[in-house]
Amino acid sequence: MGSQSILEPGFRLGESDTLLRYVNQYRVNEYAKNPTQRTREKDKRKYMCGRFSLMDEKGFEWSQAKGRSIAGSPDQVGAVIQDTLESFAQKIPSVLMHRLWRRDGLDNFKKGLNAPPSVELLRDLLLRFECAIRRPVFHNVWWSSLGHTRLMRITVEDRERRQYYEAKKKKLERDLLSADADDEEVIWVKYHKVGAVIKRTLWRQNDENYRVNGRGALGGWLWVSKTFRRRFIPKAQRPAIGGKLEPTTLANRKAIRLEGVLKRLNEWRNTEFNREERVWQKDVLKNCYSPMCKMGLIPPQLTDNCSSTLSCYSLTCRQAIAQTMGRTTSSVVHAHPPSPECKKENGSDEKVLGIDKPFPLPVPLDYRVRRTGEQSLLVLPQKALKRLARQGGVNSGYFAPGFHRMAKSNTQVWNYPCPRPLFDNCWRYLTLRAQSYHSIALHLRILYACIRWADMRRDPEEDLRVIAHYADHDEIRTVIGHKELPPDGVSEQYQLHVEVVPLDDSIDLAEDDASLEGATYQPGRSLEKVLRKKKPVKGRSLNGTARMDKVKTFEKWIDGTELKLWEIAEYWKSLENRTKRGSATPFVLKGFVAI
């Protein structure tokens, strides 16, 4: 009986691969659907391909051994996800990752891929891999669109019930507008009861005006936090005013006694310092033979260090002045050693964070409250939380990272008085809370679809410099510098060297053109207004290249998300090569350009 009590694992459907023989014709055969459904799905697929990379790089494929299937035991499913994540990481060039990824994160990432798979391991690997990817590698939907925290099924009955409720609410509001002032069934709220209009976002939210202006008389609703626990304690007794308060504990008595000792010590120190000053000044007057010192007048430099005039020119007074300034500065005591000065080489800083020195490798946020250990999407990183606590109520231009600052409020899906979360923030939160291989696989596919695979590789025939063709001029840009932005260095900006090449000699680019030197540079700005009539192209050399005497150049900083990925990759490759050779000067391509 003892051996029979140990039950063997049950049989799971799909492990024998017999169910895979069934083929859903509505999935593989396009003509099995009606024309209306085909058109609707085609439009939907076109819309989704514009936001995600669904058709690039031959689409998403699971990495599996030859002759094996995706279905199988949990260990086999975990191994398939592990191999897919490894091939996914190999497709992204190392120069498009964080600068410290190869030194600090790649070895541990490979060790995790070679370890036995588990949900916790794959979840941690996926989160750390996402933190190391540069922001320009993702589509705009990753960091600028709204995300989701859960999927809700809404039936036709639910939609009709909501529409009926909204119509009833609008009818009630219309009745209130047309109600009489003497109606006893209507509670009239004075919105200006507080004295002025409340200019806060909370007051503008729906159903908030009753709670703000009613002062608790009309009820309203109150938010109950999931992570914050309120502790109600009895009110402290008010001490008797006018009576003599004696310290009750030994620690308080020691603290009061320490203040008296410190006060007497400071008085003794000031007295000794003044006595030494008087003795020292008398010695200076005895050793000085200038007319002012003989009259018994102390030079102002000995009493006022800020004086810039020299009334005594004797050597003794000059030495005394130097000693006075030295004694004054040496008496200052710091609580901590002063910060070391920045070393400079050739007039420039040795290491600048974000340019020469990379930011630390980001660590995934655990979305956990320290006190209770609860997880919530509203939990912010410590740096963002401290800055929001300092500037949140004063600086209206600062918003919490990970939340959309301009999205419209929708109380049906996000009934919180704060901005709605972004796509990347929701993805990290859902991945952190994943409890199965199916959830890990889903978030892996979502991450794969958000990568800009289309411009990851450069065509061999394509020039290293991006040339934008317009009706009357060409713009040639080259990346020459970079600047990583705090707090983690994932967001970055690049410095461009732009050349504007006119296609006609009659076009004269002014030196003070705002589009060339100002900050309002517009790549699509046309110069056709300058021309009276389209003229044939002149000024070409025999080999068909444009004349470079009319070319105007300028430099501009631009966000990395507006560049192509192969531009960023080529820049970092050239920067690494220059660093290895010991040359830190920026490299700019020059010469004639074939048009």
C-alpha positions in Angstrom: 0.0 0.0 0.0 2.9 2.3 0.7 4.2 2.1 -2.9 0.7 2.4 -4.4 -0.1 5.6 -2.4 2.4 7.5 -4.4 0.4 8.6 -7.5 2.0 9.0 -10.8 1.5 12.3 -12.7 -1.7 12.3 -14.8 -1.9 12.4 -18.5 -2.1 15.8 -20.1 -3.8 16.5 -23.4 -1.3 17.6 -26.1 1.7 15.7 -24.8 1.2 12.9 -27.3 1.0 15.3 -30.3 -2.2 13.5 -31.5 -4.4 16.6 -31.2 -2.1 18.5 -33.5 -3.4 16.6 -36.5 -6.5 18.8 -36.5 -6.2 21.7 -38.8 -8.5 24.7 -38.4 -9.4 25.8 -42.0 -10.7 29.1 -40.8 -7.1 29.9 -39.6 -5.0 28.6 -42.4 -7.3 29.0 -45.4 -8.2 32.6 -46.2 -11.0 31.8 -48.6 -12.9 29.8 -45.9 -14.1 33.2 -44.5 -16.7 35.5 -46.1 -15.5 38.6 -48.0 -16.6 41.0 -45.3 -14.6 39.1 -42.6 -11.6 38.9 -44.9 -11.7 42.7 -45.5 -12.1 43.5 -41.8 -9.2 41.2 -40.8 -7.0 42.6 -43.5 -7.6 46.2 -42.3 -7.0 45.1 -38.7 -3.7 43.4 -39.7 -2.6 46.4 -41.6 -3.3 48.7 -38.6 -1.5 46.3 -36.2 1.5 46.0 -38.6 1.8 49.8 -38.5 2.2 49.8 -34.8 4.1 46.6 -34.2 6.6 44.5 -36.1 4.4 41.6 -37.1 5.7 41.0 -40.6 9.4 41.9 -40.3 12.2 39.4 -40.0 9.8 36.6 -41.2 7.6 37.1 -38.1 8.0 35.5 -34.7 9.1 31.9 -34.6 9.6 29.6 -31.6 13.1 28.1 -31.4 12.7 24.3 -31.2 14.8 21.3 -32.1 14.2 19.6 -35.4 11.4 17.0 -35.2 10.0 18.3 -31.9 6.8 20.2 -31.2 6.0 23.2 -29.0 3.6 21.1 -27.0 5.0 18.9 -24.2 5.8 18.8 -20.6 6.4 22.0 -18.5 10.1 21.4 -18.7 10.0 21.2 -22.5 7.9 24.3 -22.8 10.3 26.2 -20.5 13.2 25.0 -22.7 11.5 26.3 -25.8 11.0 29.7 -24.2 14.6 29.7 -23.1 16.0 28.9 -26.6 13.7 31.5 -28.1 14.9 34.2 -25.7 18.5 33.3 -26.5 17.9 33.6 -30.3 16.0 36.9 -29.6 19.0 38.3 -27.7 21.4 37.3 -30.5 19.4 39.2 -33.2 19.9 42.6 -31.4 23.5 43.9 -31.9 25.5 44.5 -28.7 26.0 48.2 -29.6 22.3 48.8 -29.3 22.3 47.5 -25.7 23.4 49.4 -22.6 27.1 50.2 -22.5 27.6 48.1 -19.4 25.5 45.1 -20.6 28.5 43.1 -21.9 30.5 43.8 -18.8 27.9 43.5 -16.0 24.9 41.7 -17.4 25.7 39.4 -20.3 27.6 36.7 -18.3 24.8 36.3 -15.8 22.3 36.3 -18.6 24.0 33.4 -20.4 24.3 31.5 -17.1 20.6 31.8 -16.6 19.9 30.6 -20.2 22.0 27.5 -19.5 20.4 26.7 -16.2 17.3 24.5 -15.8 14.2 26.5 -16.8 11.7 27.8 -14.3 9.0 30.5 -14.3 10.9 32.7 -11.8 14.2 32.4 -13.8 12.7 33.2 -17.1 10.7 36.1 -15.6 13.9 37.6 -14.2 15.9 37.1 -17.4 13.2 38.7 -19.5 12.9 41.7 -17.2 16.7 42.3 -17.0 17.1 41.9 -20.8 14.4 44.5 -21.4 16.1 47.0 -19.0 19.3 46.7 -21.0 17.8 47.6 -24.4 18.2 51.2 -25.5 15.0 53.2 -25.9 15.4 54.0 -29.6 15.2 50.2 -30.4 11.5 50.1 -29.5 8.6 51.3 -31.5 6.7 54.5 -30.4 3.9 52.3 -29.1 6.3 51.0 -26.4 6.9 54.3 -24.6 4.1 56.6 -25.8 0.9 54.6 -26.0 -1.4 53.4 -23.2 -1.1 49.9 -21.8 -3.5 47.5 -20.1 -3.4 45.8 -16.7 -6.2 43.3 -17.3 -8.6 42.1 -20.0 -12.3 42.5 -19.3 -15.0 40.7 -21.3 -17.9 43.1 -22.2 -21.0 41.4 -23.6 -23.8 43.1 -25.5 -25.9 43.1 -22.4 -23.2 44.9 -20.4 -22.9 47.5 -23.1 -26.7 48.1 -23.3 -26.8 48.3 -19.5 -24.1 50.9 -19.5 -25.7 53.0 -22.2 -29.0 52.9 -20.3 -27.3 54.1 -17.1 -25.5 56.9 -19.0 -28.8 58.0 -20.6 -30.5 58.0 -17.3 -27.7 60.1 -15.7 -27.9 62.7 -18.5 -31.6 62.9 -18.1 -31.2 63.5 -14.4 -28.7 66.3 -15.0 -31.1 68.0 -17.5 -33.9 67.8 -14.9 -31.6 69.4 -12.3 -30.8 72.3 -14.6 -34.5 73.0 -15.1 -35.5 72.5 -11.5 -36.9 75.3 -9.4 -34.9 77.0 -6.6 -37.7 76.1 -4.1 -37.6 72.4 -4.8 -36.9 70.5 -1.6 -35.8 67.3 -3.3 -32.8 68.9 -4.9 -29.7 69.7 -2.8 -28.1 72.8 -4.2 -24.3 73.0 -4.0 -22.4 76.3 -3.9 -19.3 75.7 -5.9 -17.7 78.9 -4.8 -18.2 78.2 -1.1 -14.4 78.0 -0.4 -14.0 81.6 -1.7 -12.4 81.0 -5.1 -12.3 78.5 -7.9 -10.2 75.5 -7.0 -7.6 75.1 -9.7 -6.7 71.5 -9.2 -7.1 68.4 -11.3 -8.9 66.7 -8.5 -11.7 69.2 -8.6 -12.1 68.8 -12.3 -12.7 65.1 -12.1 -16.2 63.7 -12.3 -18.1 63.5 -9.0 -15.3 65.3 -7.1 -17.0 68.7 -6.8 -19.5 67.3 -4.2 -16.7 66.0 -1.9 -14.6 69.2 -2.3 -17.3 71.8 -1.9 -19.7 69.9 0.4 -17.1 69.8 3.2 -18.2 66.3 4.2 -21.9 67.2 4.4 -22.9 65.6 1.1 -20.8 62.4 1.5 -18.9 61.7 -1.7 -16.3 58.9 -2.0 -12.9 58.3 -0.4 -10.0 56.3 -1.8 -9.0 53.3 0.3 -5.4 52.4 -0.5 -4.4 48.7 -0.9 -0.8 49.3 0.2 -1.2 52.0 2.9 -2.6 51.0 6.3 -4.0 53.7 8.5 -3.4 53.3 12.3 -5.9 55.2 14.5 -4.4 56.1 17.9 -6.1 58.0 20.8 -5.7 61.7 20.8 -2.8 63.0 23.0 -3.7 64.9 26.1 -3.0 68.6 26.0 -0.4 69.7 28.6 -1.2 72.3 31.2 -0.1 75.7 30.0 1.8 77.9 32.4 3.0 75.0 34.6 6.6 73.9 34.9 7.3 70.9 32.8 9.9 68.5 34.1 11.5 65.8 32.0 10.1 62.4 32.8 12.6 60.1 31.2 16.3 59.7 31.8 17.1 60.4 28.1 15.3 63.7 28.1 17.1 64.8 31.3 20.5 63.9 29.7 19.6 65.8 26.5 18.7 69.0 28.5 21.9 68.7 30.5 23.9 68.2 27.3 22.5 71.5 25.8 23.7 73.4 28.9 27.2 71.9 28.7 27.4 72.7 25.0 26.4 76.3 25.6 29.0 76.8 28.3 31.6 75.2 26.0 30.9 77.6 23.2 31.1 80.6 25.5 34.5 79.5 26.8 35.7 78.9 23.2 34.6 82.4 22.0 36.2 84.0 25.1 39.5 82.3 24.5 39.5 83.1 20.8 38.9 86.8 21.5 41.7 86.9 24.1 44.1 85.3 21.6 43.1 87.8 19.0 43.8 90.8 21.3 47.3 89.4 22.3 48.1 88.7 18.6 47.1 92.2 17.5 49.3 93.8 20.2 52.3 91.8 19.0 51.7 93.0 15.5 51.7 96.7 16.6 54.9 96.3 18.6 56.8 94.8 15.6 55.4 97.2 13.0 57.1 100.6 12.4 54.6 102.2 10.0 53.0 105.5 10.9 49.6 103.9 11.4 50.9 101.2 13.7 52.8 103.8 15.7 49.5 105.7 16.3 48.0 102.4 17.7 45.6 101.9 14.8 45.0 98.3 13.7 45.1 97.9 9.9 41.6 97.1 8.5 43.0 94.0 6.8 43.6 92.4 10.2 40.0 92.9 11.3 38.1 92.8 8.0 39.1 90.1 5.5 36.9 91.5 2.8 38.7 94.8 2.6 40.5 95.2 -0.7 42.5 98.4 0.1 46.0 98.2 1.6 46.5 101.0 4.1 49.7 99.6 5.6 52.6 98.5 3.4 55.0 97.1 5.9 56.2 93.6 5.6 55.0 92.7 9.1 51.4 93.7 8.4 51.4 91.8 5.1 52.5 88.6 6.8 49.9 89.2 9.5 47.2 89.6 6.9 48.2 86.3 5.3 48.2 84.6 8.7 44.8 86.0 9.5 43.3 84.7 6.3 44.9 81.3 6.9 43.7 81.1 10.5 40.2 82.1 9.5 39.9 79.4 6.8 41.5 76.7 8.8 39.1 77.1 11.7 36.2 75.9 9.6 35.3 72.3 10.4 33.3 70.2 7.9 31.2 67.3 8.9 32.5 65.3 5.9 35.6 65.6 3.7 35.2 67.9 0.8 34.5 66.3 -2.6 37.5 65.8 -4.8 38.0 68.3 -7.6 37.4 67.2 -11.1 40.7 66.4 -12.9 41.0 68.2 -16.2 43.1 67.2 -19.2 43.6 69.7 -22.0 40.9 72.0 -20.6 38.1 69.5 -20.5 36.6 67.2 -17.9 38.1 63.7 -17.7 34.8 61.8 -17.2 31.3 63.2 -17.8 28.4 61.0 -16.8 26.3 60.2 -19.8 28.9 61.0 -22.4 32.2 59.5 -21.5 31.1 57.5 -18.4 28.0 55.4 -18.7 25.1 55.2 -16.3 24.8 52.1 -14.1 23.0 49.2 -15.5 19.2 49.5 -14.7 17.6 47.0 -12.3 14.0 45.9 -12.7 11.5 47.6 -10.4 9.7 45.2 -8.1 6.6 47.4 -7.7 6.6 46.5 -4.0 5.8 48.7 -0.9 8.5 48.5 1.7 6.2 48.4 4.7 3.5 45.9 3.7 5.2 44.1 0.8 2.2 44.6 -1.4 2.7 45.0 -5.2 0.9 47.9 -7.0 1.3 49.5 -10.4 1.2 52.9 -8.7 4.5 52.3 -6.9 7.2 54.6 -8.3 11.0 54.3 -8.2 12.7 55.9 -5.3 14.4 58.7 -7.4 11.1 59.6 -9.1 9.2 59.4 -5.9 11.6 61.8 -4.1 11.5 64.3 -7.0 7.7 64.1 -7.1 7.5 64.7 -3.4 9.7 67.8 -3.8 8.3 69.3 -7.0 4.9 67.6 -7.6 2.8 70.3 -6.1 5.0 73.2 -7.3 6.4 72.2 -10.7 3.3 71.4 -12.8 5.5 70.3 -15.7 6.9 67.3 -13.9 5.0 64.0 -14.2 5.6 60.6 -12.8 7.6 58.3 -15.2 5.7 55.4 -16.7 2.4 57.3 -16.9 0.8 59.2 -19.8 0.6 62.9 -19.1 -1.8 63.8 -21.9 -4.2 60.8 -22.1 -7.9 61.5 -21.6 -9.5 60.1 -18.5 -11.7 57.1 -18.8 -13.4 56.1 -15.5 -14.6 52.8 -16.9 -11.1 51.3 -17.4 -9.0 53.5 -15.1 -11.0 55.0 -12.3 -8.0 56.5 -10.4 -7.3 60.2 -10.0 -3.9 60.0 -11.7 -2.6 59.7 -15.3 -3.0 56.4 -17.1 0.0 54.0 -17.3 2.1 53.6 -20.4 2.6 50.4 -22.4 6.1 49.6 -21.1 5.1 50.2 -17.5 2.1 47.8 -17.8 4.3 45.2 -19.6 6.9 45.2 -16.8 4.2 45.0 -14.1 2.4 42.1 -15.8 5.6 40.3 -16.5 6.7 40.6 -12.9 3.4 39.1 -11.8 3.5 36.2 -14.3 2.9 32.8 -12.7 3.0 30.4 -15.7 5.0 29.6 -18.8 2.1 30.7 -20.9 2.2 34.3 -19.5 6.0 34.4 -19.9 5.6 33.3 -23.6 3.0 35.9 -24.2 5.1 38.8 -22.9 8.1 37.5 -24.8 6.1 37.7 -28.0 4.9 41.2 -27.1 8.4 42.4 -26.5 9.6 40.9 -29.8 6.8 42.7 -31.7 7.8 46.1 -30.2 11.3 46.0 -31.7 12.1 48.0 -34.8 13.3 45.2 -37.0 12.8 47.1 -40.3 15.8 49.4 -39.9 17.9 47.2 -37.7 20.3 46.3 -40.5 21.7 48.5 -43.2 21.6 47.5 -46.9 25.1 47.0 -48.4 24.2 49.5 -51.2 23.0 52.1 -48.7 25.2 55.1 -47.8 26.5 55.6 -44.3 25.0 59.0 -44.3 21.2 59.4 -44.5 20.2 61.6 -47.5 16.7 63.2 -47.4 15.6 64.3 -50.9 13.3 67.3 -51.3 12.1 69.3 -54.3 14.9 71.9 -54.2 17.5 70.7 -51.8 19.0 67.6 -50.1 19.8 67.1 -46.5 22.6 64.9 -45.5 23.0 64.0 -41.8 25.7 62.2 -39.9 25.8 61.3 -36.2 28.8 62.8 -34.5 28.0 62.9 -30.7 25.8 61.4 -28.0 24.3 62.3 -24.6 22.6 59.9 -22.3 19.9 61.3 -20.1 19.3 60.5 -16.4 18.3 58.8 -14.3 19.2 55.4 -16.0 20.8 56.5 -19.3 18.3 54.5 -21.4 16.9 57.6 -23.1 19.5 59.4 -25.2 20.1 62.2 -27.6 22.5 62.4 -30.6 24.3 65.3 -32.2 23.9 65.5 -35.9 26.1 67.1 -38.6 23.6 68.3 -41.2 24.5 69.4 -44.7 22.0 71.3 -46.8 22.8 70.9 -50.5 20.8 73.1 -52.9 19.9 71.6 -56.3 19.9 75.0 -58.1 22.6 77.7 -58.2 19.9 80.4 -58.0 19.1 79.4 -54.4 21.1 81.4 -51.9 21.0 80.0 -48.4 21.3 83.0 -46.1 23.8 82.9 -43.3 21.2 84.0 -40.7 18.6 81.5 -41.9 16.6 80.3 -38.8 16.2 76.8 -40.3 19.9 76.3 -40.4 21.3 77.8 -37.2 18.2 78.2 -34.9 16.7 75.6 -32.7 13.5 75.4 -34.8 15.0 73.2 -37.5 12.3 71.6 -39.8 13.6 68.7 -42.0 10.6 69.1 -44.4 10.9 72.8 -44.9 10.9 73.7 -48.6 12.7 76.5 -50.4 10.3 76.7 -53.3 9.0 80.1 -52.1 12.4 81.6 -52.9 12.3 80.5 -56.5 10.4 82.4 -59.2 10.6 79.7 -61.7 12.0 76.1 -61.8 15.4 76.2 -63.5 17.5 73.4 -64.7 20.2 72.1 -62.4 23.5 73.9 -62.8 26.8 73.8 -61.2 27.5 70.1 -61.5 30.9 68.6 -62.1 31.7 66.2 -64.9 31.2 63.1 -62.7 27.7 64.3 -61.7 28.4 65.5 -58.1 26.9 68.6 -56.6 29.0 71.7 -56.1 30.1 72.1 -52.4 30.5 75.8 -52.4 26.8 76.3 -51.9 26.5 73.8 -49.1 25.5 75.0 -45.7 26.3 73.0 -42.6 25.1 73.1 -39.0 24.8 70.9 -36.0 21.7 69.9 -34.0 20.8 67.6 -31.1 17.9 65.2 -31.8 16.2 62.4 -29.9 17.5 58.9 -30.6 14.0 57.7 -31.4 14.0 59.8 -34.6 17.0 58.1 -36.0 17.4 54.8 -37.8 18.8 51.9 -35.7 21.6 51.2 -38.1 22.7 54.9 -37.8 23.0 54.5 -34.1 24.8 51.2 -34.4 27.3 52.6 -36.9 28.0 55.5 -34.6 28.7 53.3 -31.6 30.9 51.0 -33.7 33.0 53.9 -34.9 33.2 55.3 -31.3 34.5 52.0 -30.0 37.1 51.8 -32.8 38.3 55.4 -32.0 38.4 54.6 -28.3 40.6 51.5 -29.0 42.9 53.6 -31.1 43.0 56.3 -28.4 41.4 59.1 -30.5 38.5 60.9 -28.9 37.9 63.5 -31.7 34.5 63.3 -33.4 34.6 61.8 -36.9 32.6 63.6 -39.6 32.4 62.4 -43.2 33.2 65.0 -45.7 33.5 65.2 -49.5 31.3 65.3 -52.6 27.9 63.5 -52.5 26.4 62.0 -55.6 22.8 63.1 -56.2 
